[in-house]
Amino acid sequence: MKDTLQTKATEYVENSAGVNTGSKSDIISVLKTEVRDFDVKSGATETGFITRLGDGIARVYGMNSVMYGELVEFETGVRGIVQNLEEKSVGVVLLGDDHGLTEGSSVIRTGKRAGIGVSDELLGRVVDALGAPIDGLGQIKADDYFPIEREAPGVIERKPVSVPLQTGILAIDSMFPIGRGQRELIIGDRQTGKTSIAVDTIINQKGQDVICIYVAIGQKSSTVAQIVNTLKKYGAMDYSVVVAASASDPAPFQYISPYSGTAIAEYFMSKGKDVLIVYDDLSKHAVAYRAMSLLLHRPPGREAYPGDVFYLHSRLLERSSRLDDEHGGGSLTALPIIETLAGDISAYIPTNVISITDGQIFLESELFNSGLRPAVNYGLSVSRVGGAAQTKAMKKASGNLRIDLAQFKEMEIFTQFSSELDQSTTDLLNHGHMLTELLKQPLYNPLPHYEQVILLYAAQHGFFKDIPLKELREHRTDLMNYIRSYGQDIISEIEEKKVLTDDLAERIEKILTAFEE
């Protein structure tokens, strides 16, 4: 402010000098006027008044310099976010109750973009979309303020995705590996285990130095409480934050919750940490945004959704990246969840998010009902980062797993009506049945990296060939107990070097043979 007044005074003196009409009293009057008008001209305290109010939306007149996405405050203390900038008024969505507000109530600018208070105290807590605690464990002291809408890191600031983020799920880590900084979509009908995959992944990050953020959008409060209890039970809440905008919350809360979650994630990423964020789910997010847009009288786009719903999700997911060392070296990995109707992945929202992400894990109701858990469809699932996000040991152990399963599926359909099969076809079918059984995994039971490598190696080298399918689970449990007792050197070498050398493969073969005998 001081600099501004000095500049004004200097300009005035310079302009007056040539005409010789300037005097001390004139300069003082200019300065007085500038002091009086400074607040008004800066726009920081510009006020307006409500012309229309209803359904959590206020039409405000008089704030000419307000910014899109700015936080404004109503006279009752309730805050709102500016969403529509029109010629004569602005549309504001209320972040709270409109009780006590009427037409003519005053609205004041804050000059701040909508944001969230962040600090390390958020770890282990459940907060709402504005960062306020809802778990009854006391207040959270904010160390910093991060805007919920932020520009994604540029190409120059990023580095390639090459470090794996282990989910602990054998089917995913072996065939559709996820890397730190990647965006992998989990997609499928309701009740196919989408949230379970995300929760398993969070549980598996224990001891991996990864901060996890779970954003619940439009879920029932009881469901969120259940997930929080599961995370506590497995000791995962110590490094996790849950952001909840439940089904009973107004649409604006559901709309901003994934952005608030990402702001918290970016706070930890700015400190050089690896962060995992789960958006559960973006279908409900799109519905909340649609409700808000209709109330704001925005024109609908294709399929009666607002035309910018693609931009809504792309600007959110583009913030996930792996930064280079110059910019802190942190990473943000996103697992967005999308719910389909009757397995239709070609609908509007699913195709949007598929085109934004780096691959998808497609879960199928039919597979789920047939007892395959996780119910991953190996044909439609893909990771576009692929082997770059896999350890060398895992890459070598998994071999042609996906091709083997694809051949098995094709052969199974082809031979279902055949009565006599030749030996090679029988072997292929038996191998396929064994792999399918091996990839079944109970809930909240993520496997460590070494166990995945050993099991895949054993499967691909015929060590489970003669085991009846019903006994396979018990057999693999006994095998791993045996290896933990007599093969600690093998386990530590896999975990340290993450490479499957010929010498190590030979030692694994020896211990597998010893167990068989």
C-alpha positions as CSV (number, residue, x, y, z in Angstrom):
1,M,0.0,0.0,0.0
2,K,2.8,2.4,1.0
3,D,4.6,1.7,-2.4
4,T,1.3,2.5,-4.2
5,L,0.9,5.8,-2.5
6,Q,4.5,6.8,-3.1
7,T,4.1,6.0,-6.8
8,K,0.9,8.1,-7.0
9,A,2.5,11.1,-5.2
10,T,5.6,10.9,-7.4
11,E,3.5,10.8,-10.6
12,Y,1.5,13.8,-9.3
13,V,4.6,15.9,-8.6
14,E,6.2,15.0,-12.0
15,N,3.0,15.9,-13.8
16,S,2.5,19.2,-11.9
17,A,6.1,20.3,-12.2
18,G,5.9,21.4,-15.8
19,V,2.7,23.5,-15.2
20,N,3.9,25.0,-12.0
21,T,0.5,24.8,-10.4
22,G,1.5,22.1,-7.9
23,S,1.7,22.9,-4.2
24,K,2.1,20.9,-1.0
25,S,-1.6,21.1,-0.2
26,D,-2.5,19.5,-3.6
27,I,-0.1,16.6,-3.0
28,I,-1.6,16.0,0.5
29,S,-5.2,16.0,-0.9
30,V,-4.2,13.4,-3.5
31,L,-2.6,11.2,-0.8
32,K,-5.8,11.5,1.4
33,T,-8.0,10.6,-1.5
34,E,-5.8,7.6,-2.4
35,V,-5.8,6.4,1.2
36,R,-9.6,6.7,1.4
37,D,-10.2,4.9,-1.9
38,F,-7.5,2.3,-1.6
39,D,-9.7,-0.5,-0.1
40,V,-12.4,0.1,-2.6
41,K,-10.1,0.1,-5.6
42,S,-8.2,-3.0,-4.4
43,G,-11.5,-4.9,-4.3
44,A,-10.5,-6.8,-1.2
45,T,-13.6,-5.5,0.7
46,E,-16.0,-5.2,-2.2
47,T,-19.5,-6.0,-1.1
48,G,-22.6,-7.1,-2.9
49,F,-26.1,-8.2,-2.0
50,I,-28.3,-11.2,-2.6
51,T,-31.0,-10.8,-5.3
52,R,-32.2,-14.5,-5.3
53,L,-31.7,-17.4,-2.9
54,G,-32.7,-21.0,-3.0
55,D,-31.4,-24.7,-3.1
56,G,-28.0,-23.6,-1.8
57,I,-27.5,-21.2,-4.6
58,A,-27.3,-17.4,-4.2
59,R,-27.5,-14.9,-7.1
60,V,-25.4,-11.9,-6.0
61,Y,-25.4,-8.4,-7.4
62,G,-22.7,-5.7,-7.0
63,M,-19.4,-7.6,-6.8
64,N,-17.9,-6.5,-10.2
65,S,-14.3,-7.5,-9.5
66,V,-14.9,-10.9,-8.0
67,M,-12.9,-13.9,-9.4
68,Y,-14.1,-17.3,-10.5
69,G,-13.6,-19.8,-7.6
70,E,-13.2,-17.0,-5.0
71,L,-14.4,-17.5,-1.5
72,V,-17.1,-15.0,-0.4
73,E,-18.6,-14.5,3.1
74,F,-22.3,-13.9,3.8
75,E,-23.4,-11.8,6.7
76,T,-24.4,-14.9,8.8
77,G,-20.8,-16.1,8.6
78,V,-21.6,-18.8,6.0
79,R,-19.1,-19.0,3.1
80,G,-19.7,-19.6,-0.6
81,I,-17.7,-20.2,-3.8
82,V,-18.2,-18.0,-6.9
83,Q,-19.1,-20.4,-9.7
84,N,-20.9,-18.3,-12.4
85,L,-19.7,-14.9,-13.7
86,E,-22.5,-13.2,-15.5
87,E,-22.9,-9.6,-16.9
88,K,-24.9,-8.2,-14.1
89,S,-24.6,-10.7,-11.3
90,V,-22.6,-13.7,-10.0
91,G,-23.8,-17.2,-9.0
92,V,-22.5,-18.4,-5.6
93,V,-22.8,-21.9,-4.2
94,L,-23.2,-21.9,-0.4
95,L,-21.0,-24.0,1.7
96,G,-23.4,-24.4,4.6
97,D,-26.9,-23.6,5.7
98,D,-28.7,-20.6,4.3
99,H,-30.6,-20.0,7.6
100,G,-30.9,-16.3,8.4
101,L,-30.1,-15.2,4.8
102,T,-32.7,-13.4,2.7
103,E,-32.9,-11.2,-0.4
104,G,-30.9,-8.1,0.3
105,S,-28.4,-9.8,2.7
106,S,-24.9,-8.5,2.2
107,V,-22.0,-10.6,0.8
108,I,-18.4,-9.6,1.2
109,R,-15.3,-10.7,-0.8
110,T,-12.4,-12.4,0.9
111,G,-9.9,-11.9,-1.9
112,K,-8.9,-15.6,-1.4
113,R,-9.4,-18.5,-3.7
114,A,-11.4,-21.4,-2.1
115,G,-8.9,-23.5,-0.2
116,I,-8.2,-25.8,2.7
117,G,-6.0,-25.6,5.8
118,V,-3.4,-28.3,5.8
119,S,-0.9,-29.8,8.3
120,D,0.6,-33.1,9.4
121,E,-2.1,-33.2,12.1
122,L,-4.5,-34.4,9.3
123,L,-3.0,-37.9,9.4
124,G,-5.3,-40.4,11.0
125,R,-8.2,-38.0,10.9
126,V,-11.6,-37.9,9.2
127,V,-12.5,-34.4,7.8
128,D,-15.3,-32.9,5.7
129,A,-14.9,-31.2,2.3
130,L,-13.7,-28.0,4.0
131,G,-11.1,-29.7,6.2
132,A,-13.1,-29.5,9.4
133,P,-12.8,-32.6,11.6
134,I,-15.9,-34.8,11.8
135,D,-14.4,-37.7,13.9
136,G,-14.8,-36.0,17.3
137,L,-11.1,-36.0,18.1
138,G,-10.7,-32.2,18.5
139,Q,-9.5,-29.4,16.2
140,I,-6.8,-29.6,13.6
141,K,-4.2,-26.8,13.6
142,A,-3.4,-25.7,10.1
143,D,0.2,-24.9,9.1
144,D,-0.5,-23.8,5.6
145,Y,-3.4,-23.0,3.2
146,F,-3.7,-24.8,-0.1
147,P,-6.2,-23.7,-2.8
148,I,-8.5,-26.6,-3.8
149,E,-8.2,-25.6,-7.5
150,R,-4.6,-25.6,-8.7
151,E,-2.8,-25.8,-12.0
152,A,-1.3,-29.2,-12.7
153,P,2.5,-29.5,-12.8
154,G,3.9,-28.9,-16.3
155,V,5.7,-31.5,-18.4
156,I,9.2,-30.0,-17.5
157,E,8.5,-30.5,-13.7
158,R,7.7,-34.2,-14.1
159,K,9.7,-37.3,-14.5
160,P,8.8,-40.7,-15.9
161,V,6.7,-43.2,-13.9
162,S,9.1,-46.0,-13.0
163,V,8.7,-46.8,-9.3
164,P,6.0,-49.4,-8.6
165,L,3.2,-48.8,-6.1
166,Q,2.4,-52.3,-4.9
167,T,-1.3,-53.0,-4.4
168,G,-0.6,-56.4,-2.7
169,I,-3.2,-57.9,-5.1
170,L,-1.5,-60.6,-7.2
171,A,-3.8,-60.3,-10.2
172,I,-3.1,-56.5,-10.5
173,D,0.6,-56.3,-9.6
174,S,1.5,-59.1,-12.0
175,M,-0.6,-58.0,-15.0
176,F,-1.6,-54.4,-14.6
177,P,1.1,-52.8,-12.5
178,I,0.5,-49.3,-11.0
179,G,3.4,-46.9,-10.8
180,R,3.9,-43.9,-8.4
181,G,2.5,-40.9,-10.2
182,Q,0.1,-43.0,-12.4
183,R,-3.7,-42.7,-12.7
184,E,-5.4,-46.1,-12.8
185,L,-9.2,-46.3,-13.1
186,I,-11.1,-48.9,-11.1
187,I,-14.4,-49.4,-13.0
188,G,-17.3,-51.8,-12.8
189,D,-20.9,-52.3,-11.7
190,R,-22.0,-51.7,-8.1
191,Q,-21.1,-54.5,-5.6
192,T,-18.2,-55.9,-7.6
193,G,-15.4,-55.0,-5.1
194,K,-14.2,-51.7,-6.4
195,T,-13.7,-50.1,-3.0
196,S,-12.2,-53.3,-1.7
197,I,-9.3,-53.0,-4.2
198,A,-8.7,-49.4,-3.1
199,V,-8.8,-50.3,0.6
200,D,-6.5,-53.3,0.1
201,T,-4.0,-51.0,-1.7
202,I,-4.1,-48.5,1.2
203,I,-3.5,-51.4,3.7
204,N,-0.6,-52.6,1.6
205,Q,1.2,-49.2,1.9
206,K,2.1,-50.0,5.6
207,G,5.8,-49.4,6.0
208,Q,6.2,-48.2,2.4
209,D,6.4,-44.5,3.3
210,V,3.3,-43.6,1.3
211,I,0.6,-41.2,2.6
212,C,-2.9,-42.4,1.6
213,I,-6.0,-40.2,1.1
214,Y,-9.4,-41.7,0.7
215,V,-12.1,-39.4,-0.6
216,A,-15.7,-40.6,-0.1
217,I,-18.1,-38.8,-2.4
218,G,-21.8,-39.3,-1.9
219,Q,-21.3,-42.5,0.2
220,K,-23.5,-43.4,3.2
221,S,-22.0,-42.2,6.5
222,S,-22.3,-45.8,7.8
223,T,-20.2,-47.1,4.8
224,V,-17.5,-44.4,5.5
225,A,-17.4,-45.4,9.2
226,Q,-17.0,-49.1,8.2
227,I,-14.0,-48.2,5.9
228,V,-12.4,-46.1,8.7
229,N,-12.8,-49.0,11.2
230,T,-11.2,-51.4,8.7
231,L,-8.3,-49.0,8.2
232,K,-7.9,-48.7,12.0
233,K,-8.0,-52.4,12.4
234,Y,-5.1,-53.0,10.0
235,G,-3.1,-50.0,11.3
236,A,-3.5,-48.1,8.1
237,M,-5.1,-45.0,9.6
238,D,-1.8,-43.8,11.0
239,Y,-0.7,-42.7,7.5
240,S,-4.1,-42.0,6.0
241,V,-6.6,-39.1,5.8
242,V,-10.3,-39.7,5.0
243,V,-12.2,-36.8,3.3
244,A,-15.9,-37.5,3.5
245,A,-18.8,-35.7,1.7
246,S,-21.6,-38.1,2.5
247,A,-24.9,-38.6,0.6
248,S,-26.7,-36.3,3.1
249,D,-24.3,-33.4,2.4
250,P,-25.3,-30.7,-0.1
251,A,-24.1,-31.0,-3.7
252,P,-21.4,-28.2,-3.4
253,F,-19.7,-30.3,-0.6
254,Q,-19.7,-33.4,-2.9
255,Y,-18.4,-31.3,-5.7
256,I,-15.4,-29.8,-3.9
257,S,-14.4,-32.9,-1.8
258,P,-12.1,-34.5,-4.5
259,Y,-10.4,-31.1,-5.0
260,S,-10.0,-30.7,-1.2
261,G,-8.5,-34.2,-1.0
262,T,-6.1,-33.4,-3.8
263,A,-5.1,-30.2,-2.0
264,I,-4.2,-32.2,1.1
265,A,-2.3,-34.7,-1.2
266,E,-0.4,-31.8,-2.8
267,Y,0.6,-30.5,0.6
268,F,2.3,-33.9,1.4
269,M,3.7,-34.1,-2.1
270,S,5.3,-30.7,-1.8
271,K,7.2,-32.1,1.2
272,G,8.7,-34.8,-1.2
273,K,6.4,-37.6,-0.1
274,D,4.7,-40.3,-2.2
275,V,0.9,-40.0,-1.9
276,L,-1.9,-42.3,-3.0
277,I,-5.4,-40.8,-3.4
278,V,-8.6,-42.7,-4.0
279,Y,-11.7,-41.0,-5.4
280,D,-14.7,-43.1,-4.4
281,D,-16.5,-42.4,-6.7
282,L,-16.4,-39.9,-9.6
283,S,-19.8,-41.0,-11.0
284,K,-21.5,-39.5,-7.9
285,H,-19.2,-36.5,-8.3
286,A,-20.5,-35.9,-11.8
287,V,-24.1,-36.2,-10.6
288,A,-23.4,-33.6,-7.8
289,Y,-21.9,-31.2,-10.3
290,R,-24.8,-31.7,-12.7
291,A,-27.3,-30.9,-9.9
292,M,-25.3,-27.7,-9.1
293,S,-25.0,-26.7,-12.7
294,L,-28.8,-27.0,-13.3
295,L,-29.4,-24.9,-10.2
296,L,-27.0,-22.3,-11.6
297,H,-28.9,-22.3,-14.9
298,R,-25.9,-23.5,-16.9
299,P,-26.7,-24.8,-20.3
300,P,-26.6,-28.6,-20.5
301,G,-24.2,-30.3,-23.0
302,R,-24.2,-33.8,-24.5
303,E,-26.5,-36.4,-22.9
304,A,-28.0,-33.7,-20.7
305,Y,-24.8,-33.4,-18.7
306,P,-23.0,-30.0,-18.5
307,G,-20.6,-30.0,-21.4
308,D,-17.6,-29.2,-19.2
309,V,-17.9,-32.4,-17.0
310,F,-15.0,-33.8,-19.0
311,Y,-12.9,-30.7,-18.0
312,L,-14.1,-31.2,-14.4
313,H,-12.4,-34.6,-14.1
314,S,-9.4,-33.9,-16.4
315,R,-8.3,-30.9,-14.4
316,L,-8.6,-33.0,-11.2
317,L,-6.8,-36.1,-12.5
318,E,-4.1,-34.1,-14.3
319,R,-2.7,-33.0,-10.9
320,S,-1.5,-36.6,-10.3
321,S,2.1,-36.9,-11.4
322,R,5.7,-37.7,-10.3
323,L,7.8,-34.6,-9.8
324,D,11.5,-34.5,-10.6
325,D,14.1,-34.0,-7.9
326,E,14.4,-30.3,-8.6
327,H,10.7,-29.8,-7.6
328,G,10.8,-32.0,-4.5
329,G,10.6,-35.5,-6.0
330,G,7.2,-36.3,-4.6
331,S,4.5,-38.2,-6.4
332,L,0.7,-38.4,-6.4
333,T,-0.9,-41.6,-7.6
334,A,-4.7,-41.5,-8.3
335,L,-7.2,-44.4,-8.1
336,P,-10.4,-42.9,-9.4
337,I,-13.5,-45.2,-9.1
338,I,-16.3,-45.2,-11.7
339,E,-19.6,-47.1,-11.4
340,T,-21.1,-48.5,-14.6
341,L,-24.6,-49.7,-15.3
342,A,-24.9,-53.2,-16.6
343,G,-21.2,-53.3,-17.5
344,D,-21.6,-50.5,-20.1
345,I,-18.1,-48.9,-20.3
346,S,-19.0,-47.0,-23.4
347,A,-21.3,-44.6,-21.5
348,Y,-20.6,-40.9,-21.2
349,I,-18.8,-40.6,-17.8
350,P,-16.8,-43.9,-18.1
351,T,-15.4,-43.0,-21.6
352,N,-14.5,-39.6,-20.3
353,V,-12.5,-40.9,-17.4
354,I,-11.0,-43.9,-19.4
355,S,-9.5,-41.3,-21.9
356,I,-8.0,-39.2,-19.0
357,T,-6.4,-42.1,-17.0
358,D,-3.4,-44.3,-17.7
359,G,-5.3,-47.6,-17.7
360,Q,-8.2,-49.3,-16.1
361,I,-9.0,-52.3,-13.9
362,F,-12.4,-53.6,-15.1
363,L,-14.4,-55.6,-12.6
364,E,-17.2,-57.8,-13.9
365,S,-20.4,-58.9,-12.0
366,E,-20.4,-62.2,-13.8
367,L,-16.9,-63.1,-12.6
368,F,-17.7,-61.8,-9.1
369,N,-20.8,-64.0,-8.9
370,S,-18.8,-67.0,-10.2
371,G,-16.5,-66.7,-7.2
372,L,-13.5,-65.0,-8.8
373,R,-12.4,-62.4,-6.3
374,P,-11.0,-59.8,-7.2
375,A,-13.4,-60.1,-10.3
376,V,-10.8,-58.6,-12.7
377,N,-11.6,-59.0,-16.4
378,Y,-8.1,-59.7,-17.8
379,G,-9.1,-58.8,-21.4
380,L,-10.5,-55.3,-20.8
381,S,-8.2,-54.3,-18.1
382,V,-4.9,-52.6,-19.0
383,S,-2.1,-50.5,-17.6
384,R,-0.6,-48.0,-20.1
385,V,2.5,-47.6,-18.0
386,G,3.0,-51.4,-17.9
387,G,6.4,-53.0,-17.2
388,A,8.0,-49.6,-16.5
389,A,6.2,-49.7,-13.1
390,Q,7.1,-53.3,-12.3
391,T,10.2,-54.7,-10.5
392,K,12.5,-56.9,-12.6
393,A,11.7,-59.8,-10.3
394,M,8.0,-59.5,-10.8
395,K,8.3,-59.0,-14.6
396,K,10.4,-62.2,-14.9
397,A,8.3,-64.3,-12.5
398,S,4.9,-63.3,-14.2
399,G,6.3,-64.1,-17.7
400,N,3.4,-64.7,-20.1
401,L,0.7,-64.9,-17.4
402,R,-1.8,-62.7,-19.3
403,I,-1.3,-64.5,-22.6
404,D,-1.7,-67.9,-20.8
405,L,-5.0,-66.7,-19.2
406,A,-6.3,-65.3,-22.5
407,Q,-5.5,-68.6,-24.3
408,F,-7.2,-70.5,-21.4
409,K,-10.4,-68.4,-21.7
410,E,-10.6,-68.9,-25.4
411,M,-9.9,-72.6,-25.2
412,E,-12.5,-73.0,-22.4
413,I,-15.3,-71.5,-24.5
414,F,-14.1,-73.5,-27.5
415,T,-14.0,-76.9,-25.7
416,Q,-17.1,-76.6,-23.5
417,F,-19.1,-78.9,-25.8
418,S,-16.3,-81.3,-26.6
419,S,-16.2,-84.7,-25.0
420,E,-12.7,-85.9,-26.1
421,L,-9.6,-83.6,-25.7
422,D,-6.0,-84.2,-26.7
423,Q,-3.3,-84.0,-24.0
424,S,-1.9,-80.5,-24.9
425,T,-5.4,-79.0,-24.7
426,T,-6.1,-80.8,-21.3
427,D,-2.7,-79.4,-20.0
428,L,-3.6,-75.9,-21.2
429,L,-7.0,-76.0,-19.5
430,N,-5.6,-77.5,-16.2
431,H,-2.9,-74.8,-16.2
432,G,-5.5,-72.1,-16.7
433,H,-7.7,-73.4,-13.9
434,M,-4.7,-73.5,-11.6
435,L,-3.7,-69.9,-12.5
436,T,-7.3,-68.7,-12.0
437,E,-7.5,-70.3,-8.6
438,L,-4.1,-68.9,-7.6
439,L,-5.2,-65.4,-8.5
440,K,-8.2,-65.6,-6.1
441,Q,-7.5,-63.5,-3.0
442,P,-9.5,-63.0,0.2
443,L,-10.5,-59.5,1.3
444,Y,-8.0,-57.3,3.3
445,N,-5.2,-59.8,2.7
446,P,-2.6,-58.0,0.5
447,L,0.5,-60.1,-0.4
448,P,4.0,-58.9,0.1
449,H,6.2,-58.5,-3.0
450,Y,8.4,-61.5,-2.3
451,E,5.4,-63.8,-1.8
452,Q,3.9,-62.8,-5.2
453,V,7.2,-63.4,-6.9
454,I,7.7,-66.9,-5.4
455,L,4.1,-68.0,-6.0
456,L,4.2,-66.8,-9.7
457,Y,7.6,-68.5,-10.2
458,A,6.2,-71.8,-8.7
459,A,3.0,-71.6,-10.9
460,Q,4.9,-70.9,-14.1
461,H,7.4,-73.7,-13.5
462,G,4.8,-76.4,-12.9
463,F,5.2,-76.8,-9.1
464,F,1.4,-76.6,-8.6
465,K,0.6,-78.9,-11.6
466,D,-0.5,-82.0,-9.6
467,I,-2.2,-80.2,-6.7
468,P,-6.1,-80.6,-6.7
469,L,-7.7,-77.1,-7.0
470,K,-9.5,-77.5,-3.7
471,E,-6.2,-77.9,-1.9
472,L,-4.3,-75.2,-3.7
473,R,-4.9,-72.4,-1.2
474,E,-3.9,-74.6,1.8
475,H,-0.9,-75.8,-0.2
476,R,0.4,-72.3,-1.0
477,T,-0.1,-71.3,2.7
478,D,2.1,-74.2,3.8
479,L,4.6,-73.5,1.1
480,M,5.0,-69.8,2.2
481,N,5.3,-70.9,5.9
482,Y,8.1,-73.3,4.9
483,I,9.9,-70.6,2.9
484,R,9.6,-68.1,5.8
485,S,11.2,-70.8,8.1
486,Y,14.0,-72.0,5.8
487,G,14.4,-69.4,3.0
488,Q,14.9,-66.1,4.8
489,D,18.0,-65.4,2.6
490,I,15.8,-65.8,-0.5
491,I,13.1,-63.4,0.9
492,S,15.6,-60.7,1.9
493,E,17.4,-60.9,-1.5
494,I,14.1,-60.5,-3.4
495,E,13.1,-57.5,-1.2
496,E,16.5,-55.8,-1.3
497,K,17.5,-56.3,-5.0
498,K,14.1,-56.8,-6.6
499,V,15.8,-58.8,-9.4
500,L,15.4,-62.5,-10.1
501,T,18.9,-63.6,-11.1
502,D,19.7,-67.1,-12.4
503,D,21.3,-67.9,-9.1
504,L,18.3,-66.8,-7.1
505,A,15.9,-68.7,-9.4
506,E,18.0,-71.8,-8.9
507,R,17.7,-71.4,-5.1
508,I,14.0,-70.8,-5.3
509,E,13.7,-74.0,-7.4
510,K,15.7,-76.0,-4.8
511,I,13.5,-74.9,-1.9
512,L,10.3,-75.6,-3.9
513,T,11.6,-79.1,-4.7
514,A,12.6,-79.6,-1.0
515,F,9.1,-78.6,0.0
516,E,7.4,-80.9,-2.5
517,E,9.5,-83.9,-1.3
